[in-house]
Amino acid sequence: QVQVVESGGGLVQAGGSLRLSCATSVSMFSINTVGWYRQAPGKQRDLVATITRGGSATYVDSVKGRFTISRDNAKNTVYLQMNSLKPEDTALYYCNARIVRVGLIQDDYWGQGTQVTVSS
């Protein structure tokens, strides 16, 4: 079973920065895609950014130019560098590791979430 643990959340002022970490129990090469999601109170969980095994990154429009997703393969960890934070970024951030098995069977592994709060 793949374990996923997020960390790095906290309380910051608008315009500040945070770096979230997503530590996994397996090699990055064993994971097809790692995604960062966020969920604000009363709203659905939305995709923020993804990074594939090959290193391709995607971002939701609202964070483009401010957030950067990256990997440290030696540490089996994916990071989300968040700059120029806005109050609208306040949410519980989740990391998801997706593994596609033989037969195109997808397995998703979720962390417990880390809270990001951005004050005005």
Secondary structure, 3 states (H helix, E strand, C coil): CCCEEEECCEEEECCCCEEEEEEECCCHHHCCEEEEEEECCCCCCEEEEEEECCCCEEECHHHCCCEEEEEEHHHCEEEEEECCCCHHHCEEEEEEEEEEECCCEEEEEECCCEEEEEEC
